[in-house]
Amino acid sequence: MTIEQVQQTVDQWITKYGVRYFNELTNLAILTEEVGELARIMARKFGDQSFKKDELKIDLADEIADVFFVLVCIANQTGVDLSDAFKKNMGKKTKRDAKRHMNNEKL
C-alpha cells in the first residue's frame, strides 16, 4: 500500500465508521496518548522495566499502527500530502546529515 493509499483508506474509514475527524487538538492529544502507550511497551520490552501480568499480550506492531493511524488522520485533516512531505523530509535529512553520522565517533 502506498502512503497515498493509506491516507485514502484512513479517510474512507473515518467517513464510514468514525462519522468525522476529531478536531486537530483532540487528535494531537490522542497521538500523545498512543505514543505514551508505545513508550510503555518499549520501556518494558527493550528497557529496564518489567511487564505487568496484564501487559504480557500487548502487541508492539499494533501500538505502532495506532500511532501511524492518528498521524495519518492529522495529515488528512490539515491537508498534508504525506508522500510529498516524506520525500522532502528525506531530502532535507540527506543533505543535512550526509556525513554527520559517519563522522560520529559514538557510532
N, C-alpha and C positions, 0 to 999 in steps of 0.2 A: 504494500500500500504506500503510495507517495504521501508526502506531507500535505499536499493539496487535497488528496482524497481523505486523509484523516480529518482535515478541517471541515470538509463537506459532510463526512459521516457524523461528526460531533454535532454539526448544525442540524442535520436531519434528525438526530436523536433528540436534541433539545426541542425541536419543533413538535415531534411526535409524542414524546414522553415527559419532557420537562416543562412544557407549556411555554416558557420563555426563559431567557438567560436571567440569572440573578444579576443585580447591579454590580458594577465593577468593584466597588469596595467590598461587597459581600463576597465576591469571588476571590478577592485578594485575601480576605480572612479565611476562606475555605482553603486556599492554596497554602497559607501558613499552617493551618491545621494538618493538612495532608503531608507537608514537608516535615512537620513535627512527628507524625506517625512513622514516616520513613526514617527519620533520625533515630527514633527509639529502636527500631529494628536494627539499624546499622550499628548502634552502640552496643547492642546485645550480641549480634552475630559476629561483628568484627572488632569490637572494643572490649572493654573490661567488665561491662555489666553482664549479668546472667539473666536468662529469660525467666519470667514468672510462669507458673504452671499453665495459666490460661493463654499464654502467648506462644506456646510451642508450635501451633499450627498456622502462624502468621506467614503470609506469602510475600516475599520481597518483591517479586515481579509485579504482583497486584498493587502493592503500595506505590511502586514507581509509576505504574499505569495511572493510578489515581492522580498523582502529581501532574503527569502529562496531560490527562483529560482536562484538568482545571486550567492549565496553561493554554491549551487549545481554545477553551471557552473564552478566556481573557483575550486571546489574539482575535478570535472571531468577532467578539462584541466591540473591539476597538479598531477593527479594520486592518489588522496586521496580517500580511501575507507571510506566513512562517517560512515558506520555502525561500522566498526572496530575502527575508531577514536573515535566515541562516546562512545563505550564500554570502551575503555582505559581511556577516559577523566572522565567518571563517576567513574571508579575505583580510579583514582587519587583524585578526589574530595572527595569521600567517605573516603579514607584513611586520607587525609589531614584535612578534616573538620568533622570527626566523632563526636567530642564533641564541636567543636568551636562554633557553633550556639546555641547549647543547653545551653552553659555556658555564652552566651551573655546577659547581663542584659538589654540591649536596646531592645531586642526582647521580 
